Amino acid sequence: MSETDWENRVSNLLKAELKRKGITYSQLVEKLAEIGVEEKEANIKNKLSRGKFSAVFLLQSLSAIGCESLRVSDF
């Protein structure tokens, strides 16, 4: 797989978790703020559309939405 394929895979993983929990990007901004992470909705949209974001952002987002486990084999 190319790096772009991996970027798409991780972006789809986070998008799927947001959708599964019924959380919009706007709500993610609020949930991140609750754990002390300041993000703008536009920045989140850009990160997820490009698929380029840090592992720290991924873990912060998953934590903020209450995701306790992931199945990466599905992606």
PQR file of N, CA, C, O and H, with PARSE charges and radii, in Angstrom:
ATOM      1  N   MET A   1       0.833  -1.184   0.000 -0.4000 1.5000
ATOM      2  CA  MET A   1       0.000   0.000   0.000 -0.0000 2.0000
ATOM      3  C   MET A   1       0.877   1.248   0.000  0.5500 1.7000
ATOM      4  O   MET A   1       1.940   1.282   0.621 -0.5500 1.4000
ATOM      5  N   SER A   2       0.413   2.259  -0.703 -0.4000 1.5000
ATOM      6  CA  SER A   2       1.157   3.518  -0.743 -0.0000 2.0000
ATOM      7  C   SER A   2       0.859   4.338   0.508  0.5500 1.7000
ATOM      8  O   SER A   2      -0.056   4.021   1.268 -0.5500 1.4000
ATOM      9  H   SER A   2      -0.450   2.232  -1.208  0.4000 1.0000
ATOM     10  N   GLU A   3       1.628   5.373   0.708 -0.4000 1.5000
ATOM     11  CA  GLU A   3       1.392   6.250   1.862 -0.0000 2.0000
ATOM     12  C   GLU A   3       0.004   6.893   1.772  0.5500 1.7000
ATOM     13  O   GLU A   3      -0.681   7.049   2.782 -0.5500 1.4000
ATOM     14  H   GLU A   3       2.371   5.630   0.091  0.4000 1.0000
ATOM     15  N   THR A   4      -0.397   7.260   0.567 -0.4000 1.5000
ATOM     16  CA  THR A   4      -1.735   7.839   0.375 -0.0000 2.0000
ATOM     17  C   THR A   4      -2.815   6.835   0.771  0.5500 1.7000
ATOM     18  O   THR A   4      -3.827   7.214   1.361 -0.5500 1.4000
ATOM     19  H   THR A   4       0.160   7.134  -0.254  0.4000 1.0000
ATOM     20  N   ASP A   5      -2.607   5.567   0.453 -0.4000 1.5000
ATOM     21  CA  ASP A   5      -3.560   4.528   0.856 -0.0000 2.0000
ATOM     22  C   ASP A   5      -3.675   4.462   2.381  0.5500 1.7000
ATOM     23  O   ASP A   5      -4.773   4.338   2.925 -0.5500 1.4000
ATOM     24  H   ASP A   5      -1.785   5.260  -0.027  0.4000 1.0000
ATOM     25  N   TRP A   6      -2.542   4.546   3.055 -0.4000 1.5000
ATOM     26  CA  TRP A   6      -2.551   4.520   4.529 -0.0000 2.0000
ATOM     27  C   TRP A   6      -3.243   5.753   5.089  0.5500 1.7000
ATOM     28  O   TRP A   6      -4.006   5.658   6.050 -0.5500 1.4000
ATOM     29  H   TRP A   6      -1.650   4.647   2.614  0.4000 1.0000
ATOM     30  N   GLU A   7      -2.979   6.910   4.491 -0.4000 1.5000
ATOM     31  CA  GLU A   7      -3.637   8.145   4.932 -0.0000 2.0000
ATOM     32  C   GLU A   7      -5.151   8.033   4.787  0.5500 1.7000
ATOM     33  O   GLU A   7      -5.898   8.419   5.686 -0.5500 1.4000
ATOM     34  H   GLU A   7      -2.359   6.987   3.710  0.4000 1.0000
ATOM     35  N   ASN A   8      -5.600   7.499   3.648 -0.4000 1.5000
ATOM     36  CA  ASN A   8      -7.038   7.303   3.436 -0.0000 2.0000
ATOM     37  C   ASN A   8      -7.606   6.317   4.450  0.5500 1.7000
ATOM     38  O   ASN A   8      -8.718   6.492   4.949 -0.5500 1.4000
ATOM     39  H   ASN A   8      -4.993   7.185   2.918  0.4000 1.0000
ATOM     40  N   ARG A   9      -6.842   5.299   4.741 -0.4000 1.5000
ATOM     41  CA  ARG A   9      -7.304   4.272   5.685 -0.0000 2.0000
ATOM     42  C   ARG A   9      -7.515   4.852   7.087  0.5500 1.7000
ATOM     43  O   ARG A   9      -8.541   4.597   7.718 -0.5500 1.4000
ATOM     44  H   ARG A   9      -5.939   5.157   4.336  0.4000 1.0000
ATOM     45  N   VAL A  10      -6.557   5.619   7.565 -0.4000 1.5000
ATOM     46  CA  VAL A  10      -6.680   6.182   8.910 -0.0000 2.0000
ATOM     47  C   VAL A  10      -7.781   7.247   8.961  0.5500 1.7000
ATOM     48  O   VAL A  10      -8.498   7.355   9.956 -0.5500 1.4000
ATOM     49  H   VAL A  10      -5.723   5.825   7.052  0.4000 1.0000
ATOM     50  N   SER A  11      -7.912   8.025   7.896 -0.4000 1.5000
ATOM     51  CA  SER A  11      -8.983   9.011   7.837 -0.0000 2.0000
ATOM     52  C   SER A  11     -10.348   8.321   7.866  0.5500 1.7000
ATOM     53  O   SER A  11     -11.248   8.747   8.589 -0.5500 1.4000
ATOM     54  H   SER A  11      -7.330   7.937   7.087  0.4000 1.0000
ATOM     55  N   ASN A  12     -10.494   7.263   7.083 -0.4000 1.5000
ATOM     56  CA  ASN A  12     -11.752   6.520   7.058 -0.0000 2.0000
ATOM     57  C   ASN A  12     -12.053   5.876   8.408  0.5500 1.7000
ATOM     58  O   ASN A  12     -13.213   5.771   8.805 -0.5500 1.4000
ATOM     59  H   ASN A  12      -9.763   6.917   6.495  0.4000 1.0000
ATOM     60  N   LEU A  13     -11.022   5.452   9.102 -0.4000 1.5000
ATOM     61  CA  LEU A  13     -11.202   4.850  10.420 -0.0000 2.0000
ATOM     62  C   LEU A  13     -11.817   5.859  11.395  0.5500 1.7000
ATOM     63  O   LEU A  13     -12.774   5.542  12.102 -0.5500 1.4000
ATOM     64  H   LEU A  13     -10.079   5.537   8.780  0.4000 1.0000
ATOM     65  N   LEU A  14     -11.265   7.073  11.428 -0.4000 1.5000
ATOM     66  CA  LEU A  14     -11.790   8.090  12.330 -0.0000 2.0000
ATOM     67  C   LEU A  14     -13.184   8.536  11.899  0.5500 1.7000
ATOM     68  O   LEU A  14     -14.068   8.712  12.737 -0.5500 1.4000
ATOM     69  H   LEU A  14     -10.488   7.331  10.853  0.4000 1.0000
ATOM     70  N   LYS A  15     -13.380   8.717  10.603 -0.4000 1.5000
ATOM     71  CA  LYS A  15     -14.707   9.103  10.106 -0.0000 2.0000
ATOM     72  C   LYS A  15     -15.759   8.058  10.474  0.5500 1.7000
ATOM     73  O   LYS A  15     -16.876   8.401  10.862 -0.5500 1.4000
ATOM     74  H   LYS A  15     -12.662   8.573   9.922  0.4000 1.0000
ATOM     75  N   ALA A  16     -15.399   6.793  10.350 -0.4000 1.5000
ATOM     76  CA  ALA A  16     -16.334   5.711  10.673 -0.0000 2.0000
ATOM     77  C   ALA A  16     -16.708   5.733  12.149  0.5500 1.7000
ATOM     78  O   ALA A  16     -17.870   5.524  12.498 -0.5500 1.4000
ATOM     79  H   ALA A  16     -14.491   6.514  10.035  0.4000 1.0000
ATOM     80  N   GLU A  17     -15.736   5.985  13.014 -0.4000 1.5000
ATOM     81  CA  GLU A  17     -16.026   6.048  14.449 -0.0000 2.0000
ATOM     82  C   GLU A  17     -16.931   7.236  14.773  0.5500 1.7000
ATOM     83  O   GLU A  17     -17.826   7.126  15.612 -0.5500 1.4000
ATOM     84  H   GLU A  17     -14.793   6.156  12.731  0.4000 1.0000
ATOM     85  N   LEU A  18     -16.702   8.353  14.119 -0.4000 1.5000
ATOM     86  CA  LEU A  18     -17.565   9.518  14.321 -0.0000 2.0000
ATOM     87  C   LEU A  18     -18.993   9.201  13.870  0.5500 1.7000
ATOM     88  O   LEU A  18     -19.962   9.521  14.559 -0.5500 1.4000
ATOM     89  H   LEU A  18     -15.976   8.442  13.438  0.4000 1.0000
ATOM     90  N   LYS A  19     -19.101   8.580  12.723 -0.4000 1.5000
ATOM     91  CA  LYS A  19     -20.424   8.241  12.190 -0.0000 2.0000
ATOM     92  C   LYS A  19     -21.123   7.215  13.083  0.5500 1.7000
ATOM     93  O   LYS A  19     -22.314   7.334  13.368 -0.5500 1.4000
ATOM     94  H   LYS A  19     -18.314   8.320  12.163  0.4000 1.0000
ATOM     95  N   ARG A  20     -20.372   6.219  13.514 -0.4000 1.5000
ATOM     96  CA  ARG A  20     -20.927   5.176  14.383 -0.0000 2.0000
ATOM     97  C   ARG A  20     -21.524   5.766  15.668  0.5500 1.7000
ATOM     98  O   ARG A  20     -22.532   5.283  16.183 -0.5500 1.4000
ATOM     99  H   ARG A  20     -19.404   6.122  13.282  0.4000 1.0000
ATOM    100  N   LYS A  21     -20.879   6.813  16.163 -0.4000 1.5000
ATOM    101  CA  LYS A  21     -21.336   7.445  17.400 -0.0000 2.0000
ATOM    102  C   LYS A  21     -22.263   8.626  17.141  0.5500 1.7000
ATOM    103  O   LYS A  21     -22.753   9.249  18.082 -0.5500 1.4000
ATOM    104  H   LYS A  21     -20.060   7.205  15.744  0.4000 1.0000
ATOM    105  N   GLY A  22     -22.508   8.940  15.855 -0.4000 1.5000
ATOM    106  CA  GLY A  22     -23.402  10.037  15.509 -0.0000 2.0000
ATOM    107  C   GLY A  22     -22.857  11.403  15.870  0.5500 1.7000
ATOM    108  O   GLY A  22     -23.610  12.299  16.251 -0.5500 1.4000
ATOM    109  H   GLY A  22     -22.110   8.434  15.090  0.4000 1.0000
ATOM    110  N   ILE A  23     -21.542  11.565  15.750 -0.4000 1.5000
ATOM    111  CA  ILE A  23     -20.885  12.807  16.152 -0.0000 2.0000
ATOM    112  C   ILE A  23     -20.448  13.590  14.916  0.5500 1.7000
ATOM    113  O   ILE A  23     -19.748  13.066  14.048 -0.5500 1.4000
ATOM    114  H   ILE A  23     -20.930  10.838  15.440  0.4000 1.0000
ATOM    115  N   THR A  24     -20.868  14.842  14.851 -0.4000 1.5000
ATOM    116  CA  THR A  24     -20.486  15.722  13.752 -0.0000 2.0000
ATOM    117  C   THR A  24     -19.115  16.339  14.039  0.5500 1.7000
ATOM    118  O   THR A  24     -18.598  16.237  15.151 -0.5500 1.4000
ATOM    119  H   THR A  24     -21.436  15.268  15.555  0.4000 1.0000
ATOM    120  N   TYR A  25     -18.541  16.974  13.031 -0.4000 1.5000
ATOM    121  CA  TYR A  25     -17.269  17.656  13.233 -0.0000 2.0000
ATOM    122  C   TYR A  25     -17.418  18.771  14.266  0.5500 1.7000
ATOM    123  O   TYR A  25     -16.522  18.997  15.079 -0.5500 1.4000
ATOM    124  H   TYR A  25     -18.961  17.057  12.127  0.4000 1.0000
ATOM    125  N   SER A  26     -18.540  19.454  14.229 -0.4000 1.5000
ATOM    126  CA  SER A  26     -18.801  20.523  15.198 -0.0000 2.0000
ATOM    127  C   SER A  26     -18.839  19.969  16.622  0.5500 1.7000
ATOM    128  O   SER A  26     -18.292  20.568  17.548 -0.5500 1.4000
ATOM    129  H   SER A  26     -19.268  19.270  13.569  0.4000 1.0000
ATOM    130  N   GLN A  27     -19.486  18.831  16.781 -0.4000 1.5000
ATOM    131  CA  GLN A  27     -19.535  18.198  18.104 -0.0000 2.0000
ATOM    132  C   GLN A  27     -18.158  17.700  18.527  0.5500 1.7000
ATOM    133  O   GLN A  27     -17.817  17.733  19.710 -0.5500 1.4000
ATOM    134  H   GLN A  27     -19.931  18.345  16.029  0.4000 1.0000
ATOM    135  N   LEU A  28     -17.372  17.239  17.563 -0.4000 1.5000
ATOM    136  CA  LEU A  28     -16.010  16.799  17.883 -0.0000 2.0000
ATOM    137  C   LEU A  28     -15.194  17.970  18.412  0.5500 1.7000
ATOM    138  O   LEU A  28     -14.420  17.808  19.356 -0.5500 1.4000
ATOM    139  H   LEU A  28     -17.649  17.212  16.603  0.4000 1.0000
ATOM    140  N   VAL A  29     -15.357  19.145  17.818 -0.4000 1.5000
ATOM    141  CA  VAL A  29     -14.664  20.350  18.303 -0.0000 2.0000
ATOM    142  C   VAL A  29     -14.999  20.564  19.776  0.5500 1.7000
ATOM    143  O   VAL A  29     -14.111  20.821  20.589 -0.5500 1.4000
ATOM    144  H   VAL A  29     -15.985  19.277  17.052  0.4000 1.0000
ATOM    145  N   GLU A  30     -16.284  20.458  20.118 -0.4000 1.5000
ATOM    146  CA  GLU A  30     -16.716  20.654  21.506 -0.0000 2.0000
ATOM    147  C   GLU A  30     -16.135  19.592  22.431  0.5500 1.7000
ATOM    148  O   GLU A  30     -15.668  19.901  23.527 -0.5500 1.4000
ATOM    149  H   GLU A  30     -17.006  20.249  19.458  0.4000 1.0000
ATOM    150  N   LYS A  31     -16.167  18.346  21.986 -0.4000 1.5000
ATOM    151  CA  LYS A  31     -15.666  17.254  22.817 -0.0000 2.0000
ATOM    152  C   LYS A  31     -14.153  17.359  23.018  0.5500 1.7000
ATOM    153  O   LYS A  31     -13.643  17.060  24.098 -0.5500 1.4000
ATOM    154  H   LYS A  31     -16.547  18.095  21.096  0.4000 1.0000
ATOM    155  N   LEU A  32     -13.447  17.781  21.985 -0.4000 1.5000
ATOM    156  CA  LEU A  32     -12.007  17.985  22.122 -0.0000 2.0000
ATOM    157  C   LEU A  32     -11.726  19.116  23.115  0.5500 1.7000
ATOM    158  O   LEU A  32     -10.811  19.016  23.933 -0.5500 1.4000
ATOM    159  H   LEU A  32     -13.861  18.024  21.107  0.4000 1.0000
ATOM    160  N   ALA A  33     -12.508  20.180  23.041 -0.4000 1.5000
ATOM    161  CA  ALA A  33     -12.326  21.306  23.969 -0.0000 2.0000
ATOM    162  C   ALA A  33     -12.515  20.853  25.414  0.5500 1.7000
ATOM    163  O   ALA A  33     -11.838  21.347  26.316 -0.5500 1.4000
ATOM    164  H   ALA A  33     -13.251  20.261  22.377  0.4000 1.0000
ATOM    165  N   GLU A  34     -13.436  19.912  25.632 -0.4000 1.5000
ATOM    166  CA  GLU A  34     -13.677  19.398  26.984 -0.0000 2.0000
ATOM    167  C   GLU A  34     -12.457  18.703  27.572  0.5500 1.7000
ATOM    168  O   GLU A  34     -12.303  18.634  28.792 -0.5500 1.4000
ATOM    169  H   GLU A  34     -13.986  19.511  24.899  0.4000 1.0000
ATOM    170  N   ILE A  35     -11.585  18.185  26.700 -0.4000 1.5000
ATOM    171  CA  ILE A  35     -10.367  17.529  27.195 -0.0000 2.0000
ATOM    172  C   ILE A  35      -9.140  18.432  27.011  0.5500 1.7000
ATOM    173  O   ILE A  35      -7.999  17.985  27.132 -0.5500 1.4000
ATOM    174  H   ILE A  35     -11.709  18.241  25.709  0.4000 1.0000
ATOM    175  N   GLY A  36      -9.401  19.717  26.713 -0.4000 1.5000
ATOM    176  CA  GLY A  36      -8.311  20.693  26.636 -0.0000 2.0000
ATOM    177  C   GLY A  36      -7.616  20.799  25.296  0.5500 1.7000
ATOM    178  O   GLY A  36      -6.509  21.330  25.211 -0.5500 1.4000
ATOM    179  H   GLY A  36     -10.327  20.080  26.615  0.4000 1.0000
ATOM    180  N   VAL A  37      -8.256  20.298  24.241 -0.4000 1.5000
ATOM    181  CA  VAL A  37      -7.663  20.358  22.903 -0.0000 2.0000
ATOM    182  C   VAL A  37      -8.462  21.362  22.071  0.5500 1.7000
ATOM    183  O   VAL A  37      -9.650  21.169  21.813 -0.5500 1.4000
ATOM    184  H   VAL A  37      -9.156  19.867  24.310  0.4000 1.0000
ATOM    185  N   GLU A  38      -7.791  22.427  21.662 -0.4000 1.5000
ATOM    186  CA  GLU A  38      -8.455  23.465  20.875 -0.0000 2.0000
ATOM    187  C   GLU A  38      -8.270  23.190  19.386  0.5500 1.7000
ATOM    188  O   GLU A  38      -7.145  23.152  18.888 -0.5500 1.4000
ATOM    189  H   GLU A  38      -6.826  22.583  21.873  0.4000 1.0000
ATOM    190  N   GLU A  39      -9.355  23.004  18.700 -0.4000 1.5000
ATOM    191  CA  GLU A  39      -9.366  22.788  17.249 -0.0000 2.0000
ATOM    192  C   GLU A  39     -10.511  23.580  16.669  0.5500 1.7000
ATOM    193  O   GLU A  39     -11.482  23.879  17.364 -0.5500 1.4000
ATOM    194  H   GLU A  39     -10.269  23.035  19.105  0.4000 1.0000
ATOM    195  N   LYS A  40     -10.406  23.920  15.409 -0.4000 1.5000
ATOM    196  CA  LYS A  40     -11.498  24.566  14.687 -0.0000 2.0000
ATOM    197  C   LYS A  40     -12.120  23.536  13.764  0.5500 1.7000
ATOM    198  O   LYS A  40     -11.447  22.628  13.278 -0.5500 1.4000
ATOM    199  H   LYS A  40      -9.617  23.677  14.844  0.4000 1.0000
ATOM    200  N   GLU A  41     -13.415  23.692  13.531 -0.4000 1.5000
ATOM    201  CA  GLU A  41     -14.119  22.745  12.670 -0.0000 2.0000
ATOM    202  C   GLU A  41     -13.479  22.672  11.281  0.5500 1.7000
ATOM    203  O   GLU A  41     -13.339  21.587  10.717 -0.5500 1.4000
ATOM    204  H   GLU A  41     -13.962  24.430  13.926  0.4000 1.0000
ATOM    205  N   ALA A  42     -13.096  23.815  10.739 -0.4000 1.5000
ATOM    206  CA  ALA A  42     -12.470  23.840   9.414 -0.0000 2.0000
ATOM    207  C   ALA A  42     -11.170  23.038   9.405  0.5500 1.7000
ATOM    208  O   ALA A  42     -10.876  22.345   8.431 -0.5500 1.4000
ATOM    209  H   ALA A  42     -13.210  24.697  11.198  0.4000 1.0000
ATOM    210  N   ASN A  43     -10.393  23.129  10.483 -0.4000 1.5000
ATOM    211  CA  ASN A  43      -9.137  22.367  10.562 -0.0000 2.0000
ATOM    212  C   ASN A  43      -9.404  20.872  10.597  0.5500 1.7000
ATOM    213  O   ASN A  43      -8.684  20.090   9.976 -0.5500 1.4000
ATOM    214  H   ASN A  43     -10.632  23.692  11.274  0.4000 1.0000
ATOM    215  N   ILE A  44     -10.437  20.479  11.322 -0.4000 1.5000
ATOM    216  CA  ILE A  44     -10.778  19.056  11.400 -0.0000 2.0000
ATOM    217  C   ILE A  44     -11.229  18.552  10.040  0.5500 1.7000
ATOM    218  O   ILE A  44     -10.822  17.471   9.614 -0.5500 1.4000
ATOM    219  H   ILE A  44     -11.022  21.114  11.826  0.4000 1.0000
ATOM    220  N   LYS A  45     -12.058  19.315   9.361 -0.4000 1.5000
ATOM    221  CA  LYS A  45     -12.504  18.927   8.015 -0.0000 2.0000
ATOM    222  C   LYS A  45     -11.312  18.731   7.089  0.5500 1.7000
ATOM    223  O   LYS A  45     -11.250  17.757   6.338 -0.5500 1.4000
ATOM    224  H   LYS A  45     -12.389  20.193   9.708  0.4000 1.0000
ATOM    225  N   ASN A  46     -10.368  19.662   7.148 -0.4000 1.5000
ATOM    226  CA  ASN A  46      -9.179  19.570   6.301 -0.0000 2.0000
ATOM    227  C   ASN A  46      -8.335  18.351   6.650  0.5500 1.7000
ATOM    228  O   ASN A  46      -7.881  17.630   5.762 -0.5500 1.4000
ATOM    229  H   ASN A  46     -10.418  20.453   7.758  0.4000 1.0000
ATOM    230  N   LYS A  47      -8.127  18.124   7.929 -0.4000 1.5000
ATOM    231  CA  LYS A  47      -7.322  16.974   8.352 -0.0000 2.0000
ATOM    232  C   LYS A  47      -7.939  15.673   7.858  0.5500 1.7000
ATOM    233  O   LYS A  47      -7.242  14.804   7.334 -0.5500 1.4000
ATOM    234  H   LYS A  47      -8.496  18.710   8.651  0.4000 1.0000
ATOM    235  N   LEU A  48      -9.260  15.545   8.029 -0.4000 1.5000
ATOM    236  CA  LEU A  48      -9.914  14.302   7.653 -0.0000 2.0000
ATOM    237  C   LEU A  48     -10.037  14.152   6.140  0.5500 1.7000
ATOM    238  O   LEU A  48     -10.016  13.029   5.636 -0.5500 1.4000
ATOM    239  H   LEU A  48      -9.826  16.251   8.455  0.4000 1.0000
ATOM    240  N   SER A  49     -10.163  15.236   5.416 -0.4000 1.5000
ATOM    241  CA  SER A  49     -10.247  15.116   3.956 -0.0000 2.0000
ATOM    242  C   SER A  49      -8.880  14.776   3.364  0.5500 1.7000
ATOM    243  O   SER A  49      -8.800  14.036   2.384 -0.5500 1.4000
ATOM    244  H   SER A  49     -10.180  16.148   5.825  0.4000 1.0000
ATOM    245  N   ARG A  50      -7.812  15.306   3.945 -0.4000 1.5000
ATOM    246  CA  ARG A  50      -6.459  15.004   3.473 -0.0000 2.0000
ATOM    247  C   ARG A  50      -5.945  13.672   4.008  0.5500 1.7000
ATOM    248  O   ARG A  50      -5.135  13.000   3.369 -0.5500 1.4000
ATOM    249  H   ARG A  50      -7.877  15.907   4.741  0.4000 1.0000
ATOM    250  N   GLY A  51      -6.431  13.302   5.191 -0.4000 1.5000
ATOM    251  CA  GLY A  51      -5.921  12.088   5.821 -0.0000 2.0000
ATOM    252  C   GLY A  51      -4.571  12.295   6.470  0.5500 1.7000
ATOM    253  O   GLY A  51      -3.894  11.331   6.827 -0.5500 1.4000
ATOM    254  H   GLY A  51      -7.089  13.848   5.710  0.4000 1.0000
ATOM    255  N   LYS A  52      -4.177  13.539   6.625 -0.4000 1.5000
ATOM    256  CA  LYS A  52      -2.870  13.840   7.217 -0.0000 2.0000
ATOM    257  C   LYS A  52      -3.075  14.473   8.579  0.5500 1.7000
ATOM    258  O   LYS A  52      -3.405  15.653   8.699 -0.5500 1.4000
ATOM    259  H   LYS A  52      -4.726  14.323   6.335  0.4000 1.0000
ATOM    260  N   PHE A  53      -2.870  13.658   9.600 -0.4000 1.5000
ATOM    261  CA  PHE A  53      -2.916  14.161  10.965 -0.0000 2.0000
ATOM    262  C   PHE A  53      -2.095  13.233  11.827  0.5500 1.7000
ATOM    263  O   PHE A  53      -1.812  12.093  11.456 -0.5500 1.4000
ATOM    264  H   PHE A  53      -2.602  12.700   9.502  0.4000 1.0000
ATOM    265  N   SER A  54      -1.721  13.738  12.973 -0.4000 1.5000
ATOM    266  CA  SER A  54      -0.824  12.979  13.846 -0.0000 2.0000
ATOM    267  C   SER A  54      -1.560  11.861  14.580  0.5500 1.7000
ATOM    268  O   SER A  54      -2.785  11.864  14.697 -0.5500 1.4000
ATOM    269  H   SER A  54      -1.951  14.664  13.274  0.4000 1.0000
ATOM    270  N   ALA A  55      -0.791  10.931  15.057 -0.4000 1.5000
ATOM    271  CA  ALA A  55      -1.343   9.874  15.908 -0.0000 2.0000
ATOM    272  C   ALA A  55      -1.909  10.490  17.180  0.5500 1.7000
ATOM    273  O   ALA A  55      -2.882   9.984  17.737 -0.5500 1.4000
ATOM    274  H   ALA A  55       0.204  10.928  14.962  0.4000 1.0000
ATOM    275  N   VAL A  56      -1.309  11.568  17.635 -0.4000 1.5000
ATOM    276  CA  VAL A  56      -1.803  12.263  18.831 -0.0000 2.0000
ATOM    277  C   VAL A  56      -3.214  12.773  18.576  0.5500 1.7000
ATOM    278  O   VAL A  56      -4.092  12.596  19.420 -0.5500 1.4000
ATOM    279  H   VAL A  56      -0.518  11.979  17.182  0.4000 1.0000
ATOM    280  N   PHE A  57      -3.451  13.406  17.420 -0.4000 1.5000
ATOM    281  CA  PHE A  57      -4.791  13.905  17.094 -0.0000 2.0000
ATOM    282  C   PHE A  57      -5.780  12.750  17.002  0.5500 1.7000
ATOM    283  O   PHE A  57      -6.911  12.863  17.475 -0.5500 1.4000
ATOM    284  H   PHE A  57      -2.738  13.550  16.734  0.4000 1.0000
ATOM    285  N   LEU A  58      -5.372  11.660  16.408 -0.4000 1.5000
ATOM    286  CA  LEU A  58      -6.242  10.480  16.302 -0.0000 2.0000
ATOM    287  C   LEU A  58      -6.642   9.997  17.692  0.5500 1.7000
ATOM    288  O   LEU A  58      -7.824   9.772  17.951 -0.5500 1.4000
ATOM    289  H   LEU A  58      -4.453  11.568  16.023  0.4000 1.0000
ATOM    290  N   LEU A  59      -5.674   9.835  18.587 -0.4000 1.5000
ATOM    291  CA  LEU A  59      -5.965   9.355  19.938 -0.0000 2.0000
ATOM    292  C   LEU A  59      -6.775  10.369  20.742  0.5500 1.7000
ATOM    293  O   LEU A  59      -7.658   9.987  21.511 -0.5500 1.4000
ATOM    294  H   LEU A  59      -4.713  10.018  18.377  0.4000 1.0000
ATOM    295  N   GLN A  60      -6.484  11.641  20.573 -0.4000 1.5000
ATOM    296  CA  GLN A  60      -7.275  12.669  21.261 -0.0000 2.0000
ATOM    297  C   GLN A  60      -8.732  12.601  20.807  0.5500 1.7000
ATOM    298  O   GLN A  60      -9.648  12.662  21.627 -0.5500 1.4000
ATOM    299  H   GLN A  60      -5.766  11.951  19.949  0.4000 1.0000
ATOM    300  N   SER A  61      -8.937  12.476  19.513 -0.4000 1.5000
ATOM    301  CA  SER A  61     -10.290  12.426  18.962 -0.0000 2.0000
ATOM    302  C   SER A  61     -11.033  11.192  19.438  0.5500 1.7000
ATOM    303  O   SER A  61     -12.185  11.282  19.863 -0.5500 1.4000
ATOM    304  H   SER A  61      -8.193  12.426  18.846  0.4000 1.0000
ATOM    305  N   LEU A  62     -10.382  10.043  19.371 -0.4000 1.5000
ATOM    306  CA  LEU A  62     -11.016   8.804  19.809 -0.0000 2.0000
ATOM    307  C   LEU A  62     -11.351   8.851  21.293  0.5500 1.7000
ATOM    308  O   LEU A  62     -12.408   8.382  21.713 -0.5500 1.4000
ATOM    309  H   LEU A  62      -9.446   9.970  19.027  0.4000 1.0000
ATOM    310  N   SER A  63     -10.460   9.411  22.073 -0.4000 1.5000
ATOM    311  CA  SER A  63     -10.703   9.549  23.505 -0.0000 2.0000
ATOM    312  C   SER A  63     -11.867  10.497  23.763  0.5500 1.7000
ATOM    313  O   SER A  63     -12.733  10.216  24.593 -0.5500 1.4000
ATOM    314  H   SER A  63      -9.601   9.792  21.731  0.4000 1.0000
ATOM    315  N   ALA A  64     -11.886  11.618  23.053 -0.4000 1.5000
ATOM    316  CA  ALA A  64     -12.928  12.626  23.246 -0.0000 2.0000
ATOM    317  C   ALA A  64     -14.320  12.089  22.928  0.5500 1.7000
ATOM    318  O   ALA A  64     -15.301  12.504  23.545 -0.5500 1.4000
ATOM    319  H   ALA A  64     -11.183  11.846  22.379  0.4000 1.0000
ATOM    320  N   ILE A  65     -14.414  11.169  21.969 -0.4000 1.5000
ATOM    321  CA  ILE A  65     -15.734  10.640  21.595 -0.0000 2.0000
ATOM    322  C   ILE A  65     -16.083   9.370  22.372  0.5500 1.7000
ATOM    323  O   ILE A  65     -17.132   8.765  22.155 -0.5500 1.4000
ATOM    324  H   ILE A  65     -13.617  10.831  21.467  0.4000 1.0000
ATOM    325  N   GLY A  66     -15.193   8.980  23.272 -0.4000 1.5000
ATOM    326  CA  GLY A  66     -15.476   7.831  24.122 -0.0000 2.0000
ATOM    327  C   GLY A  66     -15.252   6.490  23.462  0.5500 1.7000
ATOM    328  O   GLY A  66     -15.860   5.493  23.851 -0.5500 1.4000
ATOM    329  H   GLY A  66     -14.341   9.472  23.448  0.4000 1.0000
ATOM    330  N   CYS A  67     -14.394   6.458  22.477 -0.4000 1.5000
ATOM    331  CA  CYS A  67     -14.074   5.198  21.800 -0.0000 2.0000
ATOM    332  C   CYS A  67     -13.075   4.426  22.667  0.5500 1.7000
ATOM    333  O   CYS A  67     -11.975   4.905  22.943 -0.5500 1.4000
ATOM    334  H   CYS A  67     -13.900   7.268  22.161  0.4000 1.0000
ATOM    335  N   GLU A  68     -13.472   3.239  23.085 -0.4000 1.5000
ATOM    336  CA  GLU A  68     -12.618   2.452  23.971 -0.0000 2.0000
ATOM    337  C   GLU A  68     -11.860   1.349  23.246  0.5500 1.7000
ATOM    338  O   GLU A  68     -10.889   0.809  23.777 -0.5500 1.4000
ATOM    339  H   GLU A  68     -14.365   2.850  22.861  0.4000 1.0000
ATOM    340  N   SER A  69     -12.297   1.012  22.037 -0.4000 1.5000
ATOM    341  CA  SER A  69     -11.584  -0.013  21.269 -0.0000 2.0000
ATOM    342  C   SER A  69     -11.804   0.228  19.783  0.5500 1.7000
ATOM    343  O   SER A  69     -12.772   0.872  19.378 -0.5500 1.4000
ATOM    344  H   SER A  69     -13.085   1.451  21.606  0.4000 1.0000
ATOM    345  N   LEU A  70     -10.892  -0.299  18.985 -0.4000 1.5000
ATOM    346  CA  LEU A  70     -10.935  -0.151  17.534 -0.0000 2.0000
ATOM    347  C   LEU A  70     -10.639  -1.474  16.877  0.5500 1.7000
ATOM    348  O   LEU A  70      -9.850  -2.274  17.380 -0.5500 1.4000
ATOM    349  H   LEU A  70     -10.106  -0.822  19.315  0.4000 1.0000
ATOM    350  N   ARG A  71     -11.283  -1.699  15.743 -0.4000 1.5000
ATOM    351  CA  ARG A  71     -10.933  -2.860  14.923 -0.0000 2.0000
ATOM    352  C   ARG A  71     -10.299  -2.331  13.657  0.5500 1.7000
ATOM    353  O   ARG A  71     -10.996  -1.874  12.751 -0.5500 1.4000
ATOM    354  H   ARG A  71     -11.924  -1.050  15.334  0.4000 1.0000
ATOM    355  N   VAL A  72      -8.998  -2.391  13.590 -0.4000 1.5000
ATOM    356  CA  VAL A  72      -8.307  -1.842  12.424 -0.0000 2.0000
ATOM    357  C   VAL A  72      -8.299  -2.814  11.256  0.5500 1.7000
ATOM    358  O   VAL A  72      -8.012  -2.408  10.130 -0.5500 1.4000
ATOM    359  H   VAL A  72      -8.432  -2.762  14.326  0.4000 1.0000
ATOM    360  N   SER A  73      -8.600  -4.065  11.485 -0.4000 1.5000
ATOM    361  CA  SER A  73      -8.602  -5.037  10.398 -0.0000 2.0000
ATOM    362  C   SER A  73      -9.714  -4.779   9.394  0.5500 1.7000
ATOM    363  O   SER A  73      -9.639  -5.252   8.260 -0.5500 1.4000
ATOM    364  H   SER A  73      -8.833  -4.395  12.400  0.4000 1.0000
ATOM    365  N   ASP A  74     -10.755  -4.033   9.792 -0.4000 1.5000
ATOM    366  CA  ASP A  74     -11.870  -3.733   8.902 -0.0000 2.0000
ATOM    367  C   ASP A  74     -11.540  -2.644   7.907  0.5500 1.7000
ATOM    368  O   ASP A  74     -12.308  -2.409   6.975 -0.5500 1.4000
ATOM    369  H   ASP A  74     -10.816  -3.649  10.714  0.4000 1.0000
ATOM    370  N   PHE A  75     -10.418  -1.975   8.083 -0.4000 1.5000
ATOM    371  CA  PHE A  75     -10.122  -0.828   7.236 -0.0000 2.0000
ATOM    372  C   PHE A  75      -9.004  -1.135   6.321  0.5500 1.7000
ATOM    373  O   PHE A  75      -8.608  -0.284   5.523 -0.5500 1.4000
ATOM    374  H   PHE A  75      -9.794  -2.165   8.840  0.4000 1.0000
TER
END
